Every structure is written in structure tokens, then in C-alpha cells.
Amino acid sequence: MSHEIPHEMSGFDRDTSNSRTGRTDTGTSLALAPAPALRTPTGPVPADAPAWNPQRHSAMPSHRYRAAHQRVEVPVTTRAWPAARIERAPLWVPVDLRDGNQALAEPMDIPRKRRMFDLLVSMGFKEIEVAYPSASRTDFDFVRHLAGSGAVPDDVTVVVFTPARRELIERTFAAVDGLPRTVVHLYTATAPTWREVVLGRSRTEVRDLVRDAAAHMARLAAARPQADIRFQFSPEVFNLTEPDLVLEICNGLTELWDASPERPVTHNLPATVEVATPNVYADQIEYLHRHLERRDAVVLSVHPHNDRGTGVACAELAVLAGAQRVEGCLFGNGERTGNVDLVTLALNLHTQGVDPMIDFSDLATVRRTVEDCIRLPVHPRHPYAGALVHTAFSGTHQDAISKGLAHHARRAAELGVPESEAPWTVPYLPVDPADLGCSYEAVIRVNSQSGKGGIAHLLRLHHGLDLPQGLRPDFSGVVQRATDDSGQEATPKELWELFRGTYLAPGEEGPLTLDSWTATEPAPGEHRIRCTLGHAGRRADARQAEGTGNGPLAAFTAALAAAGHPAEILDYAEHALTSGPDSAAVAYVRCRIGGLTYWGAGQDTSVLTASLRAVLAAVNRAARDRGTGSGD
């Protein structure tokens, strides 16, 4: 599927002022609203600061906050995770339908939930957290819908979420009645601030609360021997909880639930609120990984949030540290700054040669479906799914990408494999857009920041023009002036119109016109051109001209010189627009005229006609610019 990116530009703005850019035709800035008044730091430069860093102490009350190492003990271990490598995908568990749904101003109704569930199933997720059944009628009814509709495939396990309260656990079990495979996910906040401020309980009381709830879950499951029910526990805000308390609770539940390799329990260790750098979380996960009892009967899971903007790094380092399962949302939706982004995590593996075990081959459809369901947009610069993520506007980036795509095509041909199977090494594109169901149409787009390589790439891709190297900077200047004036993007169609108007039209429309011509070769190596040169709109001024030379173009420039229009050809190139005998040809020439140089182009099914028009275009461009100082 094409990666559709709308172009706003419908034409170049030639007005003397432009409301989008805030500029006049002289480049003078219009009056803008003043920037908000901020408290520019005026404190002293720290005494130990190097001379090259003049930053000053700010007035922000940073002293009110405590560093993570002052809030929770992180046991010192001999770290193994820095030397580890991720060689296989963890079990991905999307929580869009529960944790992500809780973060929406307008939670999903059952039809939207079902559409999201079906999407997740189709992508290949095998364990899906679907609801918090005791939280709302909609969540309860959705679980009942799944139980009665046959929507859950044989190899997919449904996860439901419950707090450690007996009546809510019982309602949760009522919701899952009839589902073929279920994980009941128990959670309780365990961190000191939450224990003291939210729960009003001591460490011992929280431990006993969890154990009582877990025992009740075990009794309810035992009363349904025909059901396949497993258990999961999350010590909420694990990353701020004392490690010995987490171990005590988790190891107690592993024993209580009689975990085995055939029926493992899941211990999910969430960074509910990020408070430290990702390496701290990795140390915490590795400590639990090493000290959990019945380790082969425990699925070690993580659930990073993104408060510090490092949720993806936390998850990746946690997997290096021993985590086997990762919870998150497809595009990172969630309370505050969101849950960890599963699309980014999984495709990060893809770019390292590791199968993510999830299908992202039509990522645009995934993005649109999620946006429709949660009614929030995916950021245009999302690492893989953003509307602009595969797009380069910068000239240097465009040139590198254009050369990289050409090199990739040549390498695939040399290897004798399709381009989709050849090793991917294109600059600035860590993933082949085609892997994600995107076309290359929007990889290079042109605005005032773009360069000659990108412009040439689009003309070649969309219009078959292979601009000579010398012509590219000349046309780039034309495009930049147009986009600077408009403040907008130039579409491939508009690039063609600019090229045609600048280089092709002067050879066809005048002021000097080539009304007729004949070419002969009186003797080997001697060519003669006889032509009628006219003036657009003035037929009475037409005159005959003749010239000879060692080739048709030399003869034509001699004829032009005889008519008072001298031009010296410095460069020449030509190519067919398409394959086949009836293809049109395009010719390009660079001429020295009056001490300046001008490019011209011509197009015709006859290569010679195209060449003559190209020379005439250069002559006419010089005539139009005479007296203006234009030209190279």
C-alpha cells in the first residue's frame, strides 16, 4: 500500500507578501507576537564549570526533588546485561484495550474495542490484555462479547486486569467465564509513597493484602477445572519499590500458585512512573531475574511507561537483563506520556535482522485503524509509522538517499535477487519503506531546504528526466527561488512545470523561433543547416539563415551567429524518456552567450530536433535576461 502523504501546495504564491512565511518580497520580517517572558538564568556560573560552558544556575526549584538512588535501593550486581544481545523477540502483549483505553478522554466503545482486538489478532499478537472488567460496564460487556462471539482464536490468550479486592476479583472471574484461555492479572501498588499516601498500609499489610487476593484467585480458578486460567502479578511502581519486598511477594505467589514450566506465572515489573535512567531499570530487572525462585516457571515481564521519554530504552535494556515479555501500546498511547511503544520496539528488532514475530507489512493501515479507534493521531515523526518519517526535505539527505536507492537497485541486480530481498544499506533510511507497505513516492519531497540531488531524483522518478550534473545546481536555484517565494512545498508536477517553463518553453515559444529547417551533409564531416528564424508574434521579421560545421549543432550555431545570435556550446547530453523506438528524446545544452552561460533543453521524438530546440532555448533565455545580469 502506498504511503499516502498529502501535498498542501496547489501552486506557487506570487503575491508580494505571504501569510504563511511572514515575509514580504524584500525579505523583511513582518511584526510577530513577542515571545513569552521567561526567567533567563542569572545565577552564578558554577565554579567547577569548564570555560567553554557559561550556563548559569536557574531559578527552578530543583532542590525539591530527590534522585532515584535516594528513593530506592538498587542492589549492586555484576552486570551481565551490557554485554547481552537481543537475538529473538520477547512475547509482546498489547495493552491498548486496557491501559491505553484508560488514558483516553473518550474510552472505546465495544465496536471500537472489537475492531482494535481484531487488528491485534491479525498482526500476530498471541497474548492480549483486553479489559479491566470491574472498572466499567463497557469493559465487562466486552469480555463477555469475546467469550460468546468466538472472536478469540485457539492460540490467543486473553488477559484481564483486577485490583487486589475480593469483590472486584469475583466480578473479573464472572467476566471471563467461557473464555478458552485466560490470564488474570492481579495488581497492587507496592512503592513506599503509594503505600503510605494512597493505601495507608505498611509493608507487611501490603504483602498480606496481595497474598489474600492471590489465594482467592486460586480458589476461584480451582472451582473451574475445565477452564485454562493462569495468573499474573504486577507490583505497581516496581521501580520505586524495595527489591527485597518485591522478591518476597513474587516468590510467595510463585509458590502459592504452584507455578511450573508447563503452567508458569507471570511476574510483571512495571516502571509505572519513570524516575531514573534506563540502566537503573535494567539493573533492577537483572537483580529480580537472578533471584526469582522457580525461574523456569516464571515469565519475567516488564511494563515501562514513558515519563522521562526513555520507555523504549527501558524496555530494550530490560530484555537484555532477562525480561521475556513486554507490555505496551502499539503507538505508545497511555496516561501522562504514555506506555512503551510496541511498534518502535518491534521494528527496532527488524532493523537489526531479528524477526519481530509481528506483521507490520501494512503499517499505514495499522496506523489508520488505531487512530480511528483511539481518536488520537500518530505523530508525523513517529520513528516508523509517522507520515513524514521516510521523507527527506534536506538537500544533503536527499542526495544521499537518491544515490543509495540507485546503489541498492544495482546491487540487487548484481546479486540476481529482487530489490525486496537484497541487503538494505540506504543512507538515512534505517528500514526499507517497502517492508512496511510504503512506496518510495514520498521519500524525497522538495521545499526551500532541498538540494539538487533530491530535485533531480523526483524529475527522474516521475518524469523520466535525467538532468546532467551541471544542470542540477542551475535548476535547484530556480526551485529554491520559487519555494522561498511561496513558503510551500513543490510537488513533482510543479517541479515539471518549473523545468518546462524555464528550459523547454523558451525553445518553443520564443522570442526567437525556429520556423523550419533542413540538415544536409554535402561532404563527409561537413554539415549544413538552413533554417527560417522568426520572432514570436512578428511573422514579417522572419529571416533565412545558413551555417556549416563538423556536426549539425555546430552548423546550427553558425547559422544563429550569422543571424546575430552567437552561442558557443559548452556541454551537451541527451537521453530517451522511455524505451522503444517511438520514445521522445530530451536534449540538454549549456551555451556561453555574451560572456555568461545558459542551459536550455528540448524535447521531441527526433533527437536532432530536440537538440536544436535546446540550443534555441539557451539563446532565448539569454535574450530575456539581457540587461538583467542573469546567467552564470
TIGUSE-237254 format. One record per residue (C-alpha): z, x, y. Coordinates in steps of 0.5 Angstrom, whole numbers, padded with zeros to 4 digits, always signed. Each point is the difference from the previous one (the first is absolute). Layout:
% residues N
ZXY ...
% end
This chain:
% residues 632
+0000+0000+0000 -0002+0003+0007 +0006+0002+0004 -0002-0005+0006 +0002+0002+0007 -0002-0004+0006 -0003+0003+0006 +0002-0003+0006 -0006+0003+0004 -0005-0004+0002 -0004+0004+0005 +0002+0006+0005 +0003-0002+0006 -0004+0002+0006 +0005-0003+0005 +0003+0005+0006 +0007-0002-0003 +0002-0001-0007 +0007-0004-0001 +0001+0003-0007 +0000+0007+0003 +0003-0001+0006 -0006+0005+0003 -0005-0001+0006 -0007+0003+0000 +0003+0006+0003 +0006+0001-0005 +0005-0002+0005 +0006-0003-0004 +0002-0007+0002 +0007-0002+0002 +0004-0001-0006 +0007-0002-0001 +0005+0005+0000 +0004+0003-0006 +0007-0003-0001 +0005+0005+0003 +0003+0004-0006 +0006+0005+0001 -0003+0006+0000 +0005+0005-0004 +0003+0004+0006 +0006+0003-0004 +0000+0008-0001 -0005+0004-0005 +0005+0002-0006 +0002+0007+0001 -0003+0002-0007 -0007-0003+0001 -0006+0004+0000 -0003+0002+0006 -0006-0004-0002 +0004-0007-0001 +0002-0002+0007 +0002-0007-0003 +0007-0003+0003 +0006-0004-0002 -0002-0007+0001 +0005-0006+0002 -0001-0003-0007 +0007-0001-0003 -0002+0004-0007 +0007+0001-0001 +0002-0007-0002 -0004+0002-0007 +0002+0004-0006 -0005+0004-0004 -0001-0003-0007 +0004+0006-0003 +0006-0002+0004 +0000-0007-0003 -0002+0001-0007 +0001+0006-0005 -0006+0003-0003 +0002+0004-0007 -0003+0007+0000 -0004+0001-0006 -0005+0005-0002 -0006-0004+0003 -0006-0001-0005 -0004-0005+0004 -0003+0005+0005 -0004+0003-0006 -0002-0006-0003 -0007-0003+0000 -0002-0008-0001 -0004+0000-0006 +0000-0007-0001 +0001-0007+0004 +0007-0003-0001 +0001-0007-0001 -0002-0004+0006 +0004-0006+0002 -0003-0004+0006 +0006-0004+0003 -0005-0003+0005 +0002-0007-0002 +0008+0001+0000 +0002+0006+0005 -0007-0001+0004 +0001-0007+0000 +0007+0000+0003 -0003+0004+0006 -0005-0005+0002 +0001-0004+0006 -0003-0006-0004 +0001+0001-0007 -0005-0001-0005 -0001-0007-0003 -0002-0001-0007 -0007+0000+0000 +0000+0007+0004 +0005+0003-0005 -0004-0002-0005 -0006+0003+0003 +0004+0006+0001 +0002+0000-0007 -0007-0001-0003 -0002+0006+0004 +0005+0005-0002 -0001-0002-0007 -0008+0001+0001 +0002+0007+0003 +0003+0002-0007 +0008+0000+0002 +0004-0002-0006 +0007-0001+0003 +0000-0004+0006 +0006-0003+0004 -0002-0007+0002 +0006-0003+0003 +0008-0001+0002 +0001-0007-0004 +0006-0001+0003 -0002+0001+0007 -0004-0006+0002 -0004-0006-0004 -0006+0003+0001 +0002+0007-0004 +0003-0004-0005 -0006-0005-0001 -0005+0006+0000 +0004+0003-0006 -0001-0007-0003 -0007+0000+0001 -0001+0006-0003 +0004-0002-0006 -0004-0006-0001 -0007+0002+0002 -0002+0005-0005 -0001+0005+0006 +0003+0006-0003 -0004+0004-0005 +0003+0002-0006 +0001+0008+0002 +0003-0002+0007 +0008-0001+0001 +0003-0004+0006 +0005+0003+0004 +0005-0005+0003 +0006+0002+0005 +0007-0002+0001 +0006+0002+0003 +0007+0001-0004 +0002-0007+0001 +0001-0004-0006 -0003-0007+0002 -0006+0004+0003 -0001+0004-0007 +0000-0007-0003 -0005-0003+0004 -0004+0006-0001 +0000-0001-0007 -0002-0007+0001 -0006+0002+0003 -0002+0005-0005 +0000-0005-0006 -0006+0000-0004 -0003+0007+0003 -0002+0004-0006 +0003+0007+0003 +0005+0001+0006 +0004+0005+0003 +0006-0003+0004 +0001+0005+0006 +0007+0000+0002 +0002+0003+0007 +0007+0001+0004 +0001+0005+0006 +0004+0006-0002 +0000+0004+0006 +0007+0001+0004 -0003-0003+0006 -0002-0006-0004 +0006-0001-0004 +0004+0000+0006 -0004-0004+0005 -0004-0004-0004 +0004-0001-0007 +0007+0001+0002 +0001+0003-0006 +0003+0007-0003 -0004+0005-0005 +0004-0003-0006 -0001-0007+0003 -0008+0001+0000 +0000+0003-0006 +0003-0005-0004 -0004-0005+0004 -0006+0003-0003 +0003+0000-0007 +0002-0007+0000 -0007-0002+0003 -0004+0004-0006 +0005-0003-0005 -0002-0007+0002 -0007+0002+0000 +0000+0003-0007 +0004-0007-0003 -0006-0004+0003 -0005+0004-0003 +0003+0000-0007 +0000-0007+0001 -0007+0000+0000 -0002+0005-0006 -0007-0003+0000 -0001+0003+0007 -0002+0007+0002 +0004+0002+0005 +0002+0007+0003 +0005+0002+0005 -0001+0004+0007 +0006+0002+0005 -0001+0003+0007 +0006+0003+0003 -0003-0003+0007 +0000+0006+0005 +0001+0005-0005 -0002+0006+0004 +0007-0001+0004 +0004-0002-0006 +0005+0006-0003 -0004+0003-0006 +0006-0001-0005 +0000-0007+0002 -0007-0002-0002 +0001+0004-0006 +0006-0003-0002 -0003-0007+0001 -0007+0001-0003 +0003+0004-0006 +0004-0006-0001 -0005-0005+0000 -0005+0004-0005 +0006-0001-0005 +0002-0007+0002 -0008-0002-0001 +0000+0004-0006 -0007+0004+0002 -0004+0003-0005 -0007+0004+0001 -0003-0007-0003 +0004-0004+0005 +0001+0004+0006 +0004-0002+0006 -0003+0002+0007 +0004+0003+0005 -0003+0000+0007 +0003+0004+0005 -0003-0002+0007 +0000+0003+0007 +0002-0006+0003 +0000+0003+0007 -0003+0007+0000 +0005+0004+0003 -0002+0007-0002 -0006+0005-0001 -0004-0002-0007 +0003+0007-0003 +0007-0003+0000 -0002-0007-0003 -0004+0005-0006 +0007+0004-0001 +0004-0007-0001 -0005-0002-0005 +0000+0006-0003 +0007+0000-0001 +0000-0007-0003 -0006+0002-0004 +0004+0006-0003 +0007-0004-0001 -0002-0007-0002 +0002-0002-0007 -0005-0002-0006 -0005+0003+0005 -0005-0002-0005 +0002-0007+0000 +0000-0001+0008 -0006-0001+0004 +0001+0004+0007 -0003-0004+0005 +0000+0001+0008 -0001-0005+0006 -0001+0004+0006 +0000-0003+0007 -0004+0003+0006 +0006+0000+0006 -0002+0007+0001 -0007+0000-0001 +0000+0004-0007 +0000-0005-0005 -0006+0002-0004 +0003+0008+0000 +0007-0003-0002 -0004-0004-0006 -0004+0006-0002 +0006+0005+0000 +0004-0005-0004 -0006+0000-0005 +0001+0008+0000 +0007-0001-0001 +0000-0004-0006 -0002-0007+0002 -0004-0004-0005 -0001-0007+0004 -0002-0001+0007 +0001-0007+0004 -0003-0001+0007 -0005-0005+0003 -0008+0001+0000 -0001+0002+0007 +0008+0001+0002 +0002-0006+0002 +0007-0001+0001 +0006-0001+0004 +0001+0005+0006 -0005+0005-0001 -0002-0003-0007 +0000+0002-0007 -0003+0006-0003 -0008-0001+0000 -0003+0000-0007 -0007+0000+0002 +0001+0007+0003 +0005+0003-0006 -0005-0002-0005 -0006+0002+0004 +0003+0007+0001 +0000+0001-0007 -0007-0002-0001 -0002+0006+0005 +0004+0005-0004 -0004-0002-0006 +0005-0004-0003 -0001-0008-0002 +0004-0004+0004 -0001-0005-0006 -0001-0006+0005 -0007-0002+0002 -0002+0001+0008 -0007+0000-0001 -0001-0006+0005 +0005+0002+0005 -0003-0005+0005 +0001-0006-0004 +0008+0002-0002 +0001+0001+0008 -0003-0006+0002 +0004-0004-0005 +0006+0003+0001 -0001-0001+0008 -0001-0008-0002 +0006+0000-0004 +0005+0003+0004 -0004-0001+0007 +0001+0007+0003 -0005+0005+0001 -0001+0006-0004 +0000+0006+0006 -0007+0002+0001 +0002+0007-0001 +0004-0001-0007 -0002+0006-0004 -0005-0003-0005 -0001-0007+0002 +0000+0000+0008 -0006-0003+0003 -0001+0007+0003 +0003+0005-0005 -0007+0002-0002 -0003+0000+0007 -0001+0006+0004 -0002+0000+0007 +0002+0007+0002 -0007+0005+0000 +0003+0005-0004 +0003-0004-0005 -0007-0004+0000 -0004+0007-0001 +0005+0002-0006 -0001-0007-0003 -0007+0000+0000 -0001+0007-0003 +0005-0002-0005 -0004-0006-0002 -0006+0003-0001 +0003+0006-0004 +0003-0005-0004 -0007-0003-0002 -0003+0007-0001 +0006+0002-0005 +0000-0007-0004 -0008+0001-0001 +0001+0008-0002 +0005-0003-0005 -0004-0005-0002 +0005-0006+0001 +0001-0006+0004 +0003+0001+0007 +0006-0004-0002 +0001+0005-0006 -0001+0006+0004 +0007+0004+0002 +0002-0002+0007 +0000+0005+0006 -0002-0003+0006 +0004+0002+0006 +0005-0005+0004 -0001-0005-0006 +0005+0001-0005 -0002-0005-0004 -0008-0003-0001 +0000-0006+0003 -0005-0003-0005 +0006+0001-0005 +0004-0006+0004 -0006-0004+0000 -0002+0002+0007 -0007+0002+0002 -0002+0006+0005 -0002-0004+0005 +0006+0000+0005 +0002+0008-0002 -0003+0002+0007 +0000-0004+0006 -0002+0002+0007 +0003+0000+0006 +0001+0004+0006 +0004+0005-0004 -0005+0001-0005 -0005+0006-0001 -0007+0002-0002 +0001+0000-0008 +0003-0007+0000 -0005-0003+0004 -0006+0004-0004 +0004-0003-0006 -0001-0007+0002 -0007+0000+0002 -0002+0004-0007 +0004-0005-0004 -0002-0007+0004 -0007+0002+0003 -0003+0006-0004 +0000+0005+0006 +0002+0007-0002 +0001+0003+0007 -0002+0007+0001 +0006+0004+0001 -0002+0002+0007 -0001-0007+0002 +0007-0003-0002 +0004+0003+0006 -0005-0003+0004 +0001-0007-0003 +0007+0001+0000 +0000+0001+0007 -0004-0007+0001 +0005-0003-0004 +0006+0002+0003 -0002-0002+0007 -0001-0007-0003 +0006-0001-0003 +0004+0003+0005 -0003-0005+0005 +0001-0006-0005 +0007+0003-0003 -0002-0003-0006 -0003+0002-0007 -0007+0001-0001 -0003-0004-0007 -0005+0003-0004 -0005-0005+0003 +0002+0002+0007 -0001+0008-0002 -0007-0002-0002 -0001-0004+0007 +0002+0006+0004 -0004+0005-0004 -0006-0004+0000 +0001-0001+0008 +0001+0007+0001 -0005+0004-0004 -0005-0005-0003 -0002-0005+0005 -0002+0005+0005 -0006+0002-0004 -0002-0007-0001 +0002-0003+0007 -0002+0005+0005 +0000+0001+0006 -0006+0005-0004 -0003-0004-0005 -0005+0002-0006 -0005-0005+0000 -0005+0003-0005 -0001+0007-0003 -0004+0004-0005 +0001+0006-0004 -0005+0005-0003 -0001+0007-0003 -0006+0003+0003 +0001+0006-0004 +0006+0003-0005 +0006+0001+0004 -0003-0004+0006 +0003-0007+0002 -0003-0004+0006 +0004-0006+0002 -0004-0005+0005 +0004-0006+0003 +0001-0005+0005 +0006+0001+0004 +0002-0007+0004 +0006-0002+0005 +0004-0006-0002 -0002-0006+0004 -0005+0004+0003 -0007+0000-0004 -0004+0002+0006 +0004+0007-0001 -0002+0002-0007 -0004+0006-0001 -0003+0004-0005 +0003+0007-0003 -0002+0005-0005 +0003+0006-0003 +0000+0005-0005 +0005+0004-0004 +0001+0003-0007 +0003-0007-0002 +0000-0007+0002 +0006+0000+0004 -0002+0007+0004 -0006-0004+0001 +0003-0006+0003 +0005+0004+0004 -0006+0004+0003 -0003-0007+0002 +0006-0002+0003 +0000+0006+0004 -0007-0001+0002 +0002-0007+0003 +0006+0003+0004 +0006-0001-0005 +0001+0007-0003 +0005+0000-0006 +0002+0006-0005 +0002-0002-0007 +0006+0004-0002 +0003-0004-0006 -0004-0005-0005 +0003-0004-0006 -0003-0006-0004 +0002-0004-0006 -0002-0006-0003 +0005-0006+0001 +0000-0003-0008 -0004+0003-0006 -0007-0003-0001 -0007+0001+0003 +0001-0006+0005 +0006+0003+0003 +0001+0001+0007 +0001+0007+0003 +0004+0003+0005 -0001+0006+0004 +0004+0004+0005 -0002+0005+0005 +0004+0004+0005 -0004+0002+0006 +0001+0004+0006 -0002-0003+0006 +0001+0002+0007 +0005+0005-0002 +0004-0005-0004 +0000-0002-0007 -0001-0007-0002 +0000-0004-0007 -0005-0005-0002 -0001-0004-0006 -0006-0004-0003 -0001-0005-0006 -0006-0002-0004 -0003-0001-0006 -0004+0006+0002 +0004+0007+0000 -0005+0002+0006 +0000-0006+0004 +0008+0000-0001 +0000+0008+0003 -0005-0002+0006 +0005-0005+0002 +0006+0004-0001 -0003+0005+0005 -0002-0005+0005 +0007-0003-0001 +0003+0007+0003 -0005+0000+0005 +0001-0007+0003 +0008+0002-0001 -0001+0006+0005 -0004-0004+0005 +0005-0006+0000 +0005+0006+0001 -0004+0004+0005 +0004+0001+0006 +0007-0002-0003 +0002+0006-0003 +0000-0002-0007 -0002+0003-0006 +0003+0006-0004 
% end
